[in-house]
Amino acid sequence: MLFSNSLRALVTACLCLGSSARFTYNETSFLLDGHPFQIIGGQMDPQRIPPPYWVQRLKMARAMGLNTIFSYVFWNEFEPSPGDWDFGDANNVALFIHLAQKEGLKVVLRPGPYVSGERDWGGFPAWLSQVPGLKVRENNDKFLHLSRRYINRLAEEVSHLQASRGGPILMVQLENEYGSFGKDKGYLAEMADILRANFEVFLYTTDIGDRMFLRGGTLPGVLAQTVGDPKTGFPARDEAITDKSMLGPHLASEYHVTWPDDWSSNSAHRKVQRGGMDSIVSDLRWILQAGNSFNIYMFHGGTNWGYDNGAVWASSRTRPVTTSYDYGAPLDESGRPTEMYHRIRRMIAKHLPESSIPPVPQLPEPVQTEEIDLKPSLALFDILPNRLVTDNADPVTMETLGQWQGFVLYQHNVTSGAHGALDVGDKPRDRIIVYQNGQRVGVIDGTYDTPTTVRLTLNEGDLLQLLVENLGRVDFGPGLKDQRKGIVGSVRVGRSMTLKGWSTYSLPLTKVPKALSSKNYADVLENSPPIFYTGYFRVLEHAKPGLGSDTFLTLNGGIKGQIWVNGINLGRYWTIGPQQSLYLPGCYIKPIGSVNDVVVLELEPRIEGPPRAKGIASRLWFNRPDPDRAERLVSAPMFEE
């Protein structure tokens, strides 16, 4: 849905109330209309936040003392399929930027095309992988053509919001930490030309504060900035770069408060402790006292809804990022201030004129819900006749099916007996649940240091099924270029038996299946295939609409899967943690007295009974042993009995 003419007229009219501003810089300072301007910034990305909450989040930023919002925007959300543009709802970034201005905030735009940001493939649309000859982040004609088309289309939405035209956009970032990936100055120059053809505000680069990364990721005529520790990054930039056209005031373009969480029994939730807060406040004070600028990454992290999370390839395994992008940020995932928020606010207040920071808005606390009874309503494999199917000698990838997220089921009818270890393609991409004659017999998981070996004895007439889940495309580090999901290569059992003849079913599951009904009932047997459970709840009488109905949905007895509420895919859950509850915004909940529908896709249903869901008022972070790596344990209670 494009930015409507009426809304564009409203924004334009509002901009006309003010005058255009000139944002420049000299050797030591940013200048707004010729006057020194310190960027006191924080990162939040509109596409991770429910649009009804944008204003509240922006008010909280202003109340902490921020004057600028830094925002990634995600190409894959704007153009989910080639030429299919969507700038409605959470993709209406023009409205977000306008609302930021209305709250007294400036904006720094970080449009990519590559953004990293723990987002699926760093914000690239997955369909790029299907363009023959295309190579991302290179001086490649096909990549540059599609990048130009994207930036041109984005600029149609937001270019009128530049400071030079009366809007709040101060500057635009070129690429994103390119020095960590390459050093192709021709590519950077082409990308700079694409941005300059659409934006007249100046460009800047951001790289790790190290000589090697800075020399790879910077470009003459573009202001160079650093991420990470400013006390080492600021001097590193000035030592590594001698071209004065790249030098100017210092900006800690990503001052990290901590780091994102990834799914693993061994990855605890990252939270800033008291001593860490002391260091953060001290660093930010040091930056301001020296007349420099910063961007707190993240000020507010938000949520990787549905299947939108990215992953990192590290230590020879895939490390998928959790649904929550809480990030240990000053403003938590639900938009509520933390202790760090208040400590940073007090420090900033001492740096600014008295009474220049508005008071912190009062917010209702999250609420709990009644316990939600769930019943098994539909087996995933029962919807296969309605799914896209292809027949090939060897399995085909998810992308070959024109699918970008979710699951793919590969099915083989055994024509000759075989025995031995199951070897699926070149590696698990990413999590494979193995079924023999409809019974789960093992899991091969790319998140493990050493994927589990599943041994099979297949007889003629058996049915072998491999359900492959895409856990999120790599967004940073090795593996960024290879983004194929599903199965790449052949499937073997033992050393010599290659299985030929596969039916492939596309299961993106972006929406709840139409065949699903709470009136249905599905039998759950030992080691059953995935089951859809259905249930409902009503908001308790004391809850207020919107923020006053926020809750955290927890699932007792579930192993792994997805949760939808009122048709909205909240994201993944996984018993291993560290995330043990999903943020459910009150703006997605129906008013008091109305029924809210809950659908749970449990990938490993338990014969002991259905999982039990409940909304709780304070979220849970902890880890559990992985039931697929050891003897399955009875889950600890996630809420009081």
KASUL-V359022 format. One record per helix or strand. SS is the DSSP state (H for helix, E for strand). FROM is the first residue (numbers start at 0). TO is the last residue. Records with the same first field share a line. If there is no record, write none. Layout:
# KASUL-V359022
SS->FROM-TO / FROM-TO
This chain:
# KASUL-V359022
H->4-15 / 45-47 / 50-63 / 74-77 / 88-90 / 92-101 / 119-122 / 125-129 / 140-160 / 162-164 / 177-179 / 184-195 / 210-216 / 229-239 / 243-245 / 273-288 / 338-350 / 379-385 / 398-400 / 545-548 / 585-587
E->22-24 / 29-31 / 34-35 / 39-42 / 67-71 / 80-80 / 83-83 / 105-109 / 118-118 / 161-161 / 168-172 / 202-207 / 222-226 / 250-255 / 261-261 / 292-296 / 299-299 / 302-302 / 308-308 / 310-313 / 316-320 / 323-323 / 330-330 / 336-336 / 371-371 / 374-378 / 388-391 / 406-412 / 417-423 / 428-428 / 430-435 / 438-444 / 454-457 / 462-468 / 473-475 / 485-485 / 490-492 / 496-498 / 501-506 / 530-536 / 550-555 / 559-564 / 567-573 / 578-578 / 581-583 / 595-601 / 611-615 / 620-620
